[in-house]
């Protein structure tokens, strides 16, 4: 998900992405009641769409782009960790976003 149409156009033109979509969710939330710094807008989109998918009944796994899985983690989530509904990775304590969900 890109930040806006311009971002997607740049990614597609440069061959960085094969497909790109953007959302107007943040724009609709910007009604002067609260402001979201641009660097945090993609985090808001990430959380919004993860919650939406979970509410639809999907199992959601969201990790940073720099995370590498040597083995498929899914069996652990369905096995040893199967009794948990939410597993959170702490990062950058004291800053927004302080957690990866």
N, CA, C and O atoms as a GROMACS GRO file, in nm:
protein
  404
    1UNK      N    1   0.086  -0.118   0.000
    1UNK     CA    2   0.000   0.000   0.000
    1UNK      C    3   0.089   0.123   0.000
    1UNK      O    4   0.171   0.141   0.090
    2UNK      N    5   0.074   0.204  -0.098
    2UNK     CA    6   0.149   0.328  -0.107
    2UNK      C    7   0.080   0.440  -0.030
    2UNK      O    8  -0.037   0.428   0.007
    3UNK      N    9   0.151   0.547  -0.008
    3UNK     CA   10   0.096   0.660   0.068
    3UNK      C   11  -0.009   0.735  -0.013
    3UNK      O   12  -0.103   0.790   0.044
    4UNK      N   13   0.008   0.738  -0.145
    4UNK     CA   14  -0.086   0.810  -0.231
    4UNK      C   15  -0.061   0.768  -0.376
    4UNK      O   16   0.029   0.688  -0.403
    5UNK      N   17  -0.140   0.822  -0.469
    5UNK     CA   18  -0.126   0.785  -0.610
    5UNK      C   19   0.012   0.822  -0.663
    5UNK      O   20   0.071   0.745  -0.739
    6UNK      N   21   0.064   0.936  -0.624
    6UNK     CA   22   0.195   0.978  -0.671
    6UNK      C   23   0.303   0.878  -0.631
    6UNK      O   24   0.390   0.845  -0.712
    7UNK      N   25   0.299   0.830  -0.507
    7UNK     CA   26   0.396   0.731  -0.462
    7UNK      C   27   0.388   0.605  -0.547
    7UNK      O   28   0.490   0.552  -0.589
    8UNK      N   29   0.267   0.559  -0.573
    8UNK     CA   30   0.250   0.439  -0.656
    8UNK      C   31   0.301   0.462  -0.798
    8UNK      O   32   0.367   0.374  -0.855
    9UNK      N   33   0.272   0.578  -0.854
    9UNK     CA   34   0.320   0.608  -0.990
    9UNK      C   35   0.473   0.601  -0.996
    9UNK      O   36   0.529   0.547  -1.092
   10UNK      N   37   0.541   0.656  -0.896
   10UNK     CA   38   0.687   0.655  -0.892
   10UNK      C   39   0.739   0.512  -0.878
   10UNK      O   40   0.832   0.473  -0.949
   11UNK      N   41   0.679   0.432  -0.788
   11UNK     CA   42   0.723   0.294  -0.768
   11UNK      C   43   0.704   0.211  -0.895
   11UNK      O   44   0.792   0.134  -0.933
   12UNK      N   45   0.590   0.227  -0.960
   12UNK     CA   46   0.561   0.151  -1.081
   12UNK      C   47   0.651   0.193  -1.198
   12UNK      O   48   0.700   0.108  -1.272
   13UNK      N   49   0.672   0.324  -1.214
   13UNK     CA   50   0.755   0.374  -1.324
   13UNK      C   51   0.901   0.332  -1.307
   13UNK      O   52   0.971   0.308  -1.405
   14UNK      N   53   0.945   0.322  -1.183
   14UNK     CA   54   1.085   0.284  -1.157
   14UNK      C   55   1.108   0.135  -1.153
   14UNK      O   56   1.220   0.091  -1.131
   15UNK      N   57   1.004   0.057  -1.172
   15UNK     CA   58   1.017  -0.088  -1.170
   15UNK      C   59   1.038  -0.145  -1.031
   15UNK      O   60   1.078  -0.260  -1.016
   16UNK      N   61   1.012  -0.066  -0.929
   16UNK     CA   62   1.029  -0.110  -0.791
   16UNK      C   63   0.916  -0.202  -0.748
   16UNK      O   64   0.935  -0.290  -0.664
   17UNK      N   65   0.798  -0.183  -0.805
   17UNK     CA   66   0.682  -0.263  -0.769
   17UNK      C   67   0.611  -0.310  -0.896
   17UNK      O   68   0.613  -0.242  -0.999
   18UNK      N   69   0.547  -0.426  -0.887
   18UNK     CA   70   0.466  -0.476  -0.997
   18UNK      C   71   0.322  -0.431  -0.985
   18UNK      O   72   0.248  -0.424  -1.084
   19UNK      N   73   0.282  -0.400  -0.862
   19UNK     CA   74   0.147  -0.354  -0.835
   19UNK      C   75   0.152  -0.261  -0.715
   19UNK      O   76   0.239  -0.275  -0.630
   20UNK      N   77   0.062  -0.168  -0.709
   20UNK     CA   78   0.059  -0.074  -0.597
   20UNK      C   79  -0.082  -0.021  -0.582
   20UNK      O   80  -0.151   0.005  -0.681
   21UNK      N   81  -0.124  -0.006  -0.460
   21UNK     CA   82  -0.253   0.055  -0.430
   21UNK      C   83  -0.234   0.159  -0.322
   21UNK      O   84  -0.136   0.154  -0.249
   22UNK      N   85  -0.324   0.250  -0.312
   22UNK     CA   86  -0.318   0.351  -0.207
   22UNK      C   87  -0.456   0.366  -0.146
   22UNK      O   88  -0.556   0.322  -0.202
   23UNK      N   89  -0.459   0.429  -0.033
   23UNK     CA   90  -0.584   0.441   0.041
   23UNK      C   91  -0.613   0.586   0.072
   23UNK      O   92  -0.522   0.667   0.090
   24UNK      N   93  -0.740   0.620   0.077
   24UNK     CA   94  -0.782   0.755   0.118
   24UNK      C   95  -0.828   0.754   0.264
   24UNK      O   96  -0.884   0.854   0.311
   25UNK      N   97  -0.805   0.645   0.336
   25UNK     CA   98  -0.849   0.634   0.475
   25UNK      C   99  -0.793   0.747   0.561
   25UNK      O  100  -0.868   0.809   0.637
   26UNK      N  101  -0.663   0.774   0.550
   26UNK     CA  102  -0.602   0.881   0.630
   26UNK      C  103  -0.660   1.016   0.590
   26UNK      O  104  -0.686   1.100   0.677
   27UNK      N  105  -0.679   1.038   0.460
   27UNK     CA  106  -0.737   1.165   0.414
   27UNK      C  107  -0.874   1.188   0.474
   27UNK      O  108  -0.908   1.301   0.512
   28UNK      N  109  -0.954   1.082   0.483
   28UNK     CA  110  -1.088   1.095   0.540
   28UNK      C  111  -1.084   1.122   0.689
   28UNK      O  112  -1.177   1.181   0.745
   29UNK      N  113  -0.976   1.078   0.755
   29UNK     CA  114  -0.962   1.100   0.899
   29UNK      C  115  -0.905   1.238   0.930
   29UNK      O  116  -0.911   1.283   1.045
   30UNK      N  117  -0.850   1.307   0.831
   30UNK     CA  118  -0.788   1.438   0.853
   30UNK      C  119  -0.895   1.547   0.845
   30UNK      O  120  -0.905   1.618   0.745
   31UNK      N  121  -0.972   1.559   0.950
   31UNK     CA  122  -1.080   1.658   0.953
   31UNK      C  123  -1.052   1.767   1.057
   31UNK      O  124  -1.144   1.821   1.118
   32UNK      N  125  -0.925   1.797   1.078
   32UNK     CA  126  -0.879   1.899   1.172
   32UNK      C  127  -0.904   1.865   1.317
   32UNK      O  128  -0.873   1.946   1.404
   33UNK      N  129  -0.960   1.748   1.348
   33UNK     CA  130  -0.977   1.706   1.487
   33UNK      C  131  -0.846   1.650   1.540
   33UNK      O  132  -0.818   1.658   1.659
   34UNK      N  133  -0.766   1.594   1.451
   34UNK     CA  134  -0.636   1.539   1.487
   34UNK      C  135  -0.552   1.536   1.362
   34UNK      O  136  -0.604   1.526   1.251
   35UNK      N  137  -0.422   1.543   1.380
   35UNK     CA  138  -0.333   1.539   1.265
   35UNK      C  139  -0.239   1.421   1.281
   35UNK      O  140  -0.203   1.382   1.392
   36UNK      N  141  -0.201   1.365   1.170
   36UNK     CA  142  -0.113   1.249   1.168
   36UNK      C  143   0.011   1.287   1.089
   36UNK      O  144   0.001   1.318   0.970
   37UNK      N  145   0.129   1.285   1.152
   37UNK     CA  146   0.251   1.315   1.077
   37UNK      C  147   0.265   1.216   0.960
   37UNK      O  148   0.232   1.099   0.974
   38UNK      N  149   0.315   1.264   0.846
   38UNK     CA  150   0.328   1.176   0.728
   38UNK      C  151   0.403   1.046   0.757
   38UNK      O  152   0.368   0.942   0.702
   39UNK      N  153   0.507   1.052   0.842
   39UNK     CA  154   0.584   0.930   0.868
   39UNK      C  155   0.501   0.826   0.943
   39UNK      O  156   0.537   0.708   0.942
   40UNK      N  157   0.394   0.866   1.008
   40UNK     CA  158   0.311   0.773   1.084
   40UNK      C  159   0.185   0.730   1.010
   40UNK      O  160   0.113   0.642   1.056
   41UNK      N  161   0.158   0.791   0.896
   41UNK     CA  162   0.036   0.759   0.822
   41UNK      C  163   0.034   0.615   0.772
   41UNK      O  164  -0.071   0.551   0.773
   42UNK      N  165   0.149   0.564   0.727
   42UNK     CA  166   0.152   0.425   0.679
   42UNK      C  167   0.131   0.327   0.794
   42UNK      O  168   0.074   0.220   0.774
   43UNK      N  169   0.178   0.363   0.914
   43UNK     CA  170   0.150   0.278   1.031
   43UNK      C  171   0.000   0.272   1.057
   43UNK      O  172  -0.055   0.165   1.083
   44UNK      N  173  -0.067   0.385   1.049
   44UNK     CA  174  -0.212   0.388   1.070
   44UNK      C  175  -0.282   0.302   0.966
   44UNK      O  176  -0.372   0.225   0.999
   45UNK      N  177  -0.240   0.313   0.840
   45UNK     CA  178  -0.300   0.229   0.736
   45UNK      C  179  -0.276   0.081   0.763
   45UNK      O  180  -0.365  -0.002   0.746
   46UNK      N  181  -0.155   0.049   0.806
   46UNK     CA  182  -0.122  -0.091   0.835
   46UNK      C  183  -0.213  -0.145   0.943
   46UNK      O  184  -0.271  -0.252   0.926
   47UNK      N  185  -0.229  -0.073   1.052
   47UNK     CA  186  -0.315  -0.118   1.162
   47UNK      C  187  -0.461  -0.124   1.120
   47UNK      O  188  -0.532  -0.218   1.155
   48UNK      N  189  -0.505  -0.025   1.044
   48UNK     CA  190  -0.644  -0.020   0.998
   48UNK      C  191  -0.678  -0.144   0.914
   48UNK      O  192  -0.780  -0.209   0.938
   49UNK      N  193  -0.593  -0.176   0.817
   49UNK     CA  194  -0.623  -0.289   0.729
   49UNK      C  195  -0.599  -0.424   0.796
   49UNK      O  196  -0.664  -0.522   0.761
   50UNK      N  197  -0.506  -0.431   0.892
   50UNK     CA  198  -0.491  -0.555   0.968
   50UNK      C  199  -0.616  -0.581   1.050
   50UNK      O  200  -0.666  -0.694   1.054
   51UNK      N  201  -0.668  -0.478   1.116
   51UNK     CA  202  -0.790  -0.493   1.196
   51UNK      C  203  -0.908  -0.533   1.108
   51UNK      O  204  -0.988  -0.618   1.145
   52UNK      N  205  -0.917  -0.472   0.992
   52UNK     CA  206  -1.025  -0.501   0.898
   52UNK      C  207  -1.020  -0.648   0.856
   52UNK      O  208  -1.122  -0.716   0.854
   53UNK      N  209  -0.901  -0.697   0.822
   53UNK     CA  210  -0.886  -0.838   0.781
   53UNK      C  211  -0.917  -0.932   0.897
   53UNK      O  212  -0.983  -1.034   0.878
   54UNK      N  213  -0.871  -0.898   1.018
   54UNK     CA  214  -0.900  -0.982   1.135
   54UNK      C  215  -1.049  -0.986   1.165
   54UNK      O  216  -1.103  -1.092   1.198
   55UNK      N  217  -1.116  -0.873   1.153
   55UNK     CA  218  -1.261  -0.869   1.175
   55UNK      C  219  -1.336  -0.954   1.074
   55UNK      O  220  -1.445  -1.003   1.103
   56UNK      N  221  -1.278  -0.972   0.955
   56UNK     CA  222  -1.340  -1.055   0.852
   56UNK      C  223  -1.308  -1.203   0.872
   56UNK      O  224  -1.354  -1.287   0.795
   57UNK      N  225  -1.230  -1.235   0.976
   57UNK     CA  226  -1.202  -1.374   1.009
   57UNK      C  227  -1.068  -1.426   0.959
   57UNK      O  228  -1.039  -1.545   0.976
   58UNK      N  229  -0.988  -1.342   0.896
   58UNK     CA  230  -0.857  -1.385   0.848
   58UNK      C  231  -0.757  -1.389   0.963
   58UNK      O  232  -0.767  -1.309   1.056
   59UNK      N  233  -0.662  -1.481   0.956
   59UNK     CA  234  -0.547  -1.480   1.046
   59UNK      C  235  -0.447  -1.383   0.988
   59UNK      O  236  -0.410  -1.394   0.871
   60UNK      N  237  -0.402  -1.288   1.068
   60UNK     CA  238  -0.314  -1.182   1.019
   60UNK      C  239  -0.176  -1.195   1.081
   60UNK      O  240  -0.163  -1.206   1.203
   61UNK      N  241  -0.074  -1.193   0.998
   61UNK     CA  242   0.064  -1.188   1.044
   61UNK      C  243   0.128  -1.066   0.978
   61UNK      O  244   0.137  -1.059   0.856
   62UNK      N  245   0.170  -0.973   1.059
   62UNK     CA  246   0.233  -0.852   1.007
   62UNK      C  247   0.368  -0.835   1.073
   62UNK      O  248   0.378  -0.830   1.196
   63UNK      N  249   0.472  -0.826   0.993
   63UNK     CA  250   0.606  -0.806   1.045
   63UNK      C  251   0.675  -0.699   0.962
   63UNK      O  252   0.630  -0.664   0.853
   64UNK      N  253   0.784  -0.647   1.015
   64UNK     CA  254   0.862  -0.549   0.941
   64UNK      C  255   0.922  -0.612   0.817
   64UNK      O  256   0.939  -0.734   0.809
   65UNK      N  257   0.955  -0.529   0.720
   65UNK     CA  258   1.013  -0.576   0.596
   65UNK      C  259   1.153  -0.635   0.616
   65UNK      O  260   1.200  -0.712   0.533
   66UNK      N  261   1.218  -0.599   0.726
   66UNK     CA  262   1.353  -0.650   0.749
   66UNK      C  263   1.356  -0.777   0.834
   66UNK      O  264   1.463  -0.819   0.879
   67UNK      N  265   1.241  -0.839   0.855
   67UNK     CA  266   1.233  -0.964   0.931
   67UNK      C  267   1.252  -1.081   0.835
   67UNK      O  268   1.193  -1.084   0.727
   68UNK      N  269   1.336  -1.175   0.875
   68UNK     CA  270   1.362  -1.294   0.795
   68UNK      C  271   1.318  -1.416   0.873
   68UNK      O  272   1.355  -1.433   0.989
   69UNK      N  273   1.239  -1.501   0.811
   69UNK     CA  274   1.197  -1.627   0.873
   69UNK      C  275   1.276  -1.740   0.810
   69UNK      O  276   1.261  -1.769   0.691
   70UNK      N  277   1.359  -1.804   0.890
   70UNK     CA  278   1.435  -1.919   0.841
   70UNK      C  279   1.342  -2.040   0.826
   70UNK      O  280   1.364  -2.126   0.741
   71UNK      N  281   1.238  -2.045   0.910
   71UNK     CA  282   1.137  -2.150   0.904
   71UNK      C  283   1.000  -2.084   0.904
   71UNK      O  284   0.984  -1.971   0.949
   72UNK      N  285   0.902  -2.154   0.854
   72UNK     CA  286   0.764  -2.107   0.852
   72UNK      C  287   0.715  -2.092   0.996
   72UNK      O  288   0.711  -2.191   1.068
   73UNK      N  289   0.677  -1.971   1.039
   73UNK     CA  290   0.633  -1.952   1.178
   73UNK      C  291   0.489  -1.998   1.202
   73UNK      O  292   0.447  -2.014   1.317
   74UNK      N  293   0.414  -2.020   1.096
   74UNK     CA  294   0.271  -2.051   1.111
   74UNK      C  295   0.244  -2.172   1.201
   74UNK      O  296   0.153  -2.164   1.284
   75UNK      N  297   0.318  -2.283   1.190
   75UNK     CA  298   0.291  -2.396   1.279
   75UNK      C  299   0.305  -2.361   1.428
   75UNK      O  300   0.234  -2.418   1.511
   76UNK      N  301   0.395  -2.270   1.462
   76UNK     CA  302   0.409  -2.227   1.602
   76UNK      C  303   0.288  -2.149   1.649
   76UNK      O  304   0.244  -2.162   1.763
   77UNK      N  305   0.234  -2.066   1.559
   77UNK     CA  306   0.116  -1.986   1.596
   77UNK      C  307  -0.007  -2.074   1.616
   77UNK      O  308  -0.094  -2.042   1.697
   78UNK      N  309  -0.014  -2.182   1.543
   78UNK     CA  310  -0.127  -2.274   1.556
   78UNK      C  311  -0.101  -2.382   1.662
   78UNK      O  312  -0.194  -2.449   1.706
   79UNK      N  313   0.026  -2.398   1.702
   79UNK     CA  314   0.063  -2.502   1.800
   79UNK      C  315   0.091  -2.443   1.936
   79UNK      O  316  -0.001  -2.412   2.012
   80UNK      N  317   0.220  -2.427   1.968
   80UNK     CA  318   0.265  -2.381   2.099
   80UNK      C  319   0.202  -2.248   2.139
   80UNK      O  320   0.166  -2.228   2.255
   81UNK      N  321   0.189  -2.157   2.045
   81UNK     CA  322   0.133  -2.025   2.075
   81UNK      C  323  -0.016  -2.016   2.042
   81UNK      O  324  -0.073  -1.907   2.042
   82UNK      N  325  -0.078  -2.128   2.014
   82UNK     CA  326  -0.217  -2.131   1.969
   82UNK      C  327  -0.319  -2.074   2.066
   82UNK      O  328  -0.427  -2.033   2.024
   83UNK      N  329  -0.287  -2.069   2.193
   83UNK     CA  330  -0.381  -2.015   2.291
   83UNK      C  331  -0.380  -1.864   2.302
   83UNK      O  332  -0.457  -1.806   2.378
   84UNK      N  333  -0.293  -1.798   2.225
   84UNK     CA  334  -0.282  -1.651   2.231
   84UNK      C  335  -0.355  -1.589   2.114
   84UNK      O  336  -0.351  -1.641   2.002
   85UNK      N  337  -0.421  -1.478   2.139
   85UNK     CA  338  -0.491  -1.406   2.034
   85UNK      C  339  -0.407  -1.294   1.974
   85UNK      O  340  -0.430  -1.252   1.860
   86UNK      N  341  -0.309  -1.245   2.051
   86UNK     CA  342  -0.227  -1.134   2.005
   86UNK      C  343  -0.085  -1.153   2.055
   86UNK      O  344  -0.063  -1.178   2.174
   87UNK      N  345   0.010  -1.142   1.965
   87UNK     CA  346   0.152  -1.150   2.001
   87UNK      C  347   0.215  -1.021   1.952
   87UNK      O  348   0.200  -0.984   1.835
   88UNK      N  349   0.284  -0.951   2.041
   88UNK     CA  350   0.335  -0.818   2.010
   88UNK      C  351   0.487  -0.816   2.021
   88UNK      O  352   0.544  -0.872   2.115
   89UNK      N  353   0.551  -0.752   1.927
   89UNK     CA  354   0.696  -0.733   1.928
   89UNK      C  355   0.724  -0.589   1.969
   89UNK      O  356   0.681  -0.496   1.901
   90UNK      N  357   0.794  -0.569   2.080
   90UNK     CA  358   0.831  -0.434   2.123
   90UNK      C  359   0.942  -0.379   2.036
   90UNK      O  360   1.031  -0.452   1.994
   91UNK      N  361   0.936  -0.250   2.011
   91UNK     CA  362   1.039  -0.184   1.932
   91UNK      C  363   1.034  -0.035   1.960
   91UNK      O  364   0.926   0.022   1.973
   92UNK      N  365   1.149   0.029   1.968
   92UNK     CA  366   1.156   0.174   1.986
   92UNK      C  367   1.071   0.222   2.102
   92UNK      O  368   0.987   0.311   2.085
   93UNK      N  369   1.090   0.165   2.219
   93UNK     CA  370   1.008   0.201   2.334
   93UNK      C  371   1.012   0.351   2.358
   93UNK      O  372   1.118   0.413   2.353
   94UNK      N  373   0.897   0.408   2.384
   94UNK     CA  374   0.886   0.549   2.412
   94UNK      C  375   0.859   0.635   2.290
   94UNK      O  376   0.839   0.756   2.302
   95UNK      N  377   0.859   0.574   2.172
   95UNK     CA  378   0.831   0.649   2.050
   95UNK      C  379   0.707   0.592   1.985
   95UNK      O  380   0.667   0.478   2.012
   96UNK      N  381   0.645   0.671   1.898
   96UNK     CA  382   0.536   0.619   1.818
   96UNK      C  383   0.596   0.564   1.690
   96UNK      O  384   0.680   0.632   1.632
   97UNK      N  385   0.560   0.451   1.644
   97UNK     CA  386   0.485   0.348   1.714
   97UNK      C  387   0.579   0.268   1.804
   97UNK      O  388   0.686   0.226   1.761
   98UNK      N  389   0.538   0.247   1.925
   98UNK     CA  390   0.623   0.178   2.023
   98UNK      C  391   0.615   0.028   2.009
   98UNK      O  392   0.697  -0.044   2.065
   99UNK      N  393   0.517  -0.023   1.934
   99UNK     CA  394   0.504  -0.167   1.918
   99UNK      C  395   0.472  -0.199   1.773
   99UNK      O  396   0.415  -0.118   1.700
  100UNK      N  397   0.510  -0.317   1.734
  100UNK     CA  398   0.467  -0.372   1.606
  100UNK      C  399   0.356  -0.471   1.636
  100UNK      O  400   0.377  -0.568   1.710
  101UNK      N  401   0.242  -0.449   1.581
  101UNK     CA  402   0.129  -0.539   1.607
  101UNK      C  403   0.096  -0.611   1.478
  101UNK      O  404   0.004  -0.692   1.475
   0.00000   0.00000   0.00000
